[in-house]
Amino acid sequence: MNRKMIAVFGASLLLVASVALSAAQDCTPRPRLISVAGTSEVNVAPDQVVLNLGVESRDKDLSIAKSQNDARIKKLFRLARAAGVEPKDIETSTLQMGAEYSEEKVPKFLDYEVSQTTIVTLRDLSKYESLMTQVLEAGTNRVNGINFGVRDDRKYRDEARSKAIRAAKEKAAAMAGDLGQTVGKPWDISEEGGWNSYQYAANAYVSSKANRGADESTIAPGQVTISASVKVSFRLE
């Protein structure tokens, strides 16, 4: 038997073996399973706030609009650093410049608009209100979003996932018990999405000092909700 025939014969044997194994797997009875979902939430006090702040400047002279915008942004940077924000926590998100025209049939030039967005992560929440008041007074004229969160949420995610798994097991045991069955070893498990949930309204962040006492807070950060969801299948015994 030459080499070519040996190769063809070997390939045929592999194909037959593969078909036989597949057929055997198809004939293997599927174990009796119970599949459940488990969810859990962990509520944590926020320890940082991310401020999405913008400065818009307009003028018929582009250089003037740009210089005005630069001056306001520099004030924003100085105020953030004075509040203890580290340079790595101050990030320029967008910078746009362009001419604005009227919406008439024949558009007329109106002015130039310069817009810059800065992301500031403040890790000392006690300075939140004073910083917001100062940056607004310094020329920040757009607040795109305010998000309270947790710096290192890994341990809370792990905690939420563990609780979700325990909840799934307890649910499976209760359902199986109603059927006169007991739960055995897990057969399959998958994790769904988990997330942080707390957004603070961008238009309700601070009030004028003239309208509140020195020690009266105008915010309630509440708690960050860290959720976890799992799906688990157990053998029934």
C-alpha positions as CSV (number, residue, x, y, z in Angstrom):
1,M,0.0,0.0,0.0
2,N,1.6,3.3,-1.1
3,R,1.7,6.4,1.0
4,K,-1.3,8.0,-0.8
5,M,-3.6,5.1,-0.1
6,I,-2.4,5.0,3.6
7,A,-3.3,8.7,3.9
8,V,-6.7,8.3,2.4
9,F,-7.4,5.2,4.6
10,G,-6.3,7.1,7.7
11,A,-8.5,10.1,6.9
12,S,-11.5,7.7,6.4
13,L,-11.0,6.2,9.8
14,L,-10.9,9.6,11.4
15,L,-14.1,10.6,9.7
16,V,-15.9,7.4,10.8
17,A,-14.6,7.8,14.4
18,S,-15.8,11.4,14.4
19,V,-19.3,10.5,13.1
20,A,-19.6,7.7,15.7
21,L,-18.6,10.0,18.5
22,S,-21.1,12.6,17.4
23,A,-23.8,10.0,17.2
24,A,-23.0,8.7,20.7
25,Q,-23.1,12.3,22.1
26,D,-26.5,12.8,20.5
27,C,-27.8,9.6,22.1
28,T,-26.5,10.6,25.5
29,P,-29.6,11.6,27.6
30,R,-29.6,15.2,28.8
31,P,-29.5,15.4,32.6
32,R,-32.6,16.8,34.3
33,L,-31.8,20.4,35.0
34,I,-33.4,23.4,36.7
35,S,-32.4,26.8,35.4
36,V,-32.8,30.0,37.4
37,A,-31.6,33.6,37.4
38,G,-30.2,35.3,40.4
39,T,-29.8,39.1,40.9
40,S,-28.4,41.2,43.6
41,E,-27.6,44.9,44.4
42,V,-24.9,46.5,46.6
43,N,-25.5,50.1,47.6
44,V,-22.3,52.1,48.3
45,A,-21.8,55.7,49.2
46,P,-20.1,57.6,46.3
47,D,-16.6,58.8,46.9
48,Q,-16.1,60.8,43.7
49,V,-18.0,63.0,41.3
50,V,-17.2,63.4,37.6
51,L,-18.1,66.9,36.3
52,N,-18.5,67.4,32.5
53,L,-18.1,71.1,32.1
54,G,-18.1,73.3,29.0
55,V,-17.2,76.9,28.1
56,E,-18.6,78.5,25.1
57,S,-17.4,81.9,23.7
58,R,-18.7,83.9,20.8
59,D,-17.4,86.9,18.9
60,K,-17.3,88.2,15.4
61,D,-13.5,88.1,15.7
62,L,-12.3,84.5,16.0
63,S,-9.1,85.5,17.9
64,I,-11.1,87.3,20.5
65,A,-13.6,84.4,20.9
66,K,-10.6,82.0,21.3
67,S,-8.8,84.2,23.8
68,Q,-11.9,84.6,25.9
69,N,-12.5,80.9,25.9
70,D,-8.8,80.2,26.8
71,A,-9.1,82.6,29.8
72,R,-12.2,81.0,31.2
73,I,-10.7,77.5,30.7
74,K,-7.5,78.5,32.5
75,K,-9.6,79.8,35.4
76,L,-11.5,76.5,35.5
77,F,-8.2,74.6,35.6
78,R,-6.8,76.8,38.4
79,L,-10.0,76.4,40.5
80,A,-10.0,72.6,40.1
81,R,-6.3,72.4,41.2
82,A,-7.0,74.6,44.1
83,A,-9.8,72.2,45.2
84,G,-7.3,69.4,45.3
85,V,-7.9,67.9,41.9
86,E,-4.8,66.3,40.5
87,P,-3.7,67.1,36.9
88,K,-4.5,63.5,35.8
89,D,-8.1,64.1,36.8
90,I,-8.5,67.1,34.5
91,E,-9.1,66.2,30.9
92,T,-10.0,68.2,27.8
93,S,-12.7,66.2,26.1
94,T,-13.5,68.4,23.0
95,L,-12.5,71.6,21.4
96,Q,-14.5,73.1,18.6
97,M,-14.3,76.3,16.6
98,G,-16.5,77.4,13.8
99,A,-18.6,80.2,12.2
100,E,-22.3,80.6,13.0
101,Y,-24.8,81.7,10.3
102,S,-28.4,82.8,10.4
103,E,-31.1,80.4,9.1
104,E,-32.4,82.8,6.4
105,K,-32.7,82.0,2.8
106,V,-29.4,83.7,2.2
107,P,-27.5,82.9,5.4
108,K,-25.7,85.8,7.1
109,F,-22.6,85.5,9.2
110,L,-23.3,86.0,12.9
111,D,-20.2,85.3,14.8
112,Y,-17.5,82.7,15.6
113,E,-18.2,80.1,18.3
114,V,-15.4,78.5,20.3
115,S,-16.4,75.6,22.6
116,Q,-14.3,73.5,24.9
117,T,-15.4,70.6,27.2
118,T,-13.5,69.6,30.3
119,I,-13.9,66.5,32.4
120,V,-13.0,67.0,36.1
121,T,-13.0,64.2,38.6
122,L,-13.3,65.5,42.1
123,R,-12.5,62.9,44.8
124,D,-13.3,65.1,47.8
125,L,-17.1,65.5,47.8
126,S,-17.0,68.1,50.6
127,K,-15.6,70.5,48.0
128,Y,-18.2,69.9,45.3
129,E,-20.6,72.7,45.9
130,S,-17.9,75.4,46.4
131,L,-16.1,74.3,43.3
132,M,-19.2,74.3,41.2
133,T,-20.1,77.8,42.4
134,Q,-16.6,79.1,41.7
135,V,-16.4,77.7,38.2
136,L,-19.8,79.0,37.2
137,E,-18.9,82.4,38.5
138,A,-15.6,82.2,36.6
139,G,-17.3,81.8,33.2
140,T,-18.2,78.1,32.8
141,N,-21.5,78.3,31.1
142,R,-22.4,74.7,30.2
143,V,-22.9,71.7,32.5
144,N,-23.2,68.5,30.3
145,G,-23.4,66.1,33.2
146,I,-22.7,65.3,36.8
147,N,-22.0,61.7,37.8
148,F,-21.5,60.5,41.4
149,G,-19.6,57.2,41.5
150,V,-17.2,54.9,43.3
151,R,-13.4,54.9,42.5
152,D,-12.7,51.2,42.9
153,D,-15.9,49.2,42.5
154,R,-14.2,45.8,41.8
155,K,-14.8,44.5,45.3
156,Y,-18.4,45.6,45.3
157,R,-19.0,44.0,41.9
158,D,-17.5,40.7,43.3
159,E,-19.7,41.0,46.3
160,A,-22.8,41.6,44.2
161,R,-22.0,38.7,42.0
162,S,-21.5,36.3,45.0
163,K,-24.8,37.4,46.4
164,A,-26.5,36.8,43.0
165,I,-25.1,33.3,42.8
166,R,-26.4,32.5,46.4
167,A,-29.8,34.0,45.4
168,A,-29.9,31.7,42.4
169,K,-29.0,28.6,44.4
170,E,-31.6,29.4,47.1
171,K,-34.3,30.0,44.4
172,A,-33.4,26.7,42.7
173,A,-33.5,24.8,46.0
174,A,-37.0,26.3,46.8
175,M,-38.4,25.5,43.4
176,A,-37.0,22.0,43.4
177,G,-38.3,21.4,46.9
178,D,-41.8,22.3,45.8
179,L,-41.5,19.5,43.2
180,G,-40.1,17.0,45.7
181,Q,-36.6,17.2,44.2
182,T,-33.2,18.3,45.5
183,V,-30.6,20.4,43.8
184,G,-27.3,18.8,42.8
185,K,-24.1,20.2,41.3
186,P,-24.2,23.2,39.0
187,W,-24.3,22.3,35.3
188,D,-23.9,25.7,33.7
189,I,-23.4,29.3,34.8
190,S,-23.2,32.6,33.0
191,E,-23.0,36.3,34.2
192,E,-25.3,38.9,32.7
193,G,-24.5,42.6,32.8
194,G,-23.5,44.5,36.0
195,W,-23.4,48.3,36.3
196,N,-23.1,51.3,38.5
197,S,-26.3,53.4,38.7
198,Y,-26.4,57.0,39.8
199,Q,-26.8,60.0,37.7
200,Y,-27.4,63.4,39.2
201,A,-29.4,65.9,37.1
202,A,-27.2,68.4,35.3
203,N,-29.6,71.3,35.9
204,A,-30.0,70.8,39.6
205,Y,-26.5,70.9,40.9
206,V,-26.0,74.1,42.9
207,S,-27.9,77.1,44.2
208,S,-26.7,80.7,44.8
209,K,-24.9,81.4,48.0
210,A,-27.3,84.2,48.6
211,N,-30.2,81.6,48.8
212,R,-28.7,79.2,51.3
213,G,-26.9,79.2,54.6
214,A,-23.2,78.6,54.8
215,D,-23.6,75.1,56.2
216,E,-26.7,74.1,54.2
217,S,-26.1,71.6,51.5
218,T,-28.0,71.6,48.3
219,I,-27.1,68.1,47.1
220,A,-27.9,64.6,48.3
221,P,-25.5,62.2,46.5
222,G,-27.4,59.2,47.8
223,Q,-25.8,55.9,47.0
224,V,-24.3,54.1,44.0
225,T,-26.1,50.9,43.1
226,I,-23.8,48.2,41.8
227,S,-25.8,45.3,40.4
228,A,-25.1,41.7,39.3
229,S,-27.1,39.1,37.5
230,V,-26.3,35.5,36.8
231,K,-28.0,32.5,35.2
232,V,-27.3,29.1,36.7
233,S,-28.5,25.5,35.7
234,F,-28.4,22.8,38.4
235,R,-28.8,19.1,38.2
236,L,-31.9,17.7,39.8
237,E,-31.5,14.7,42.0
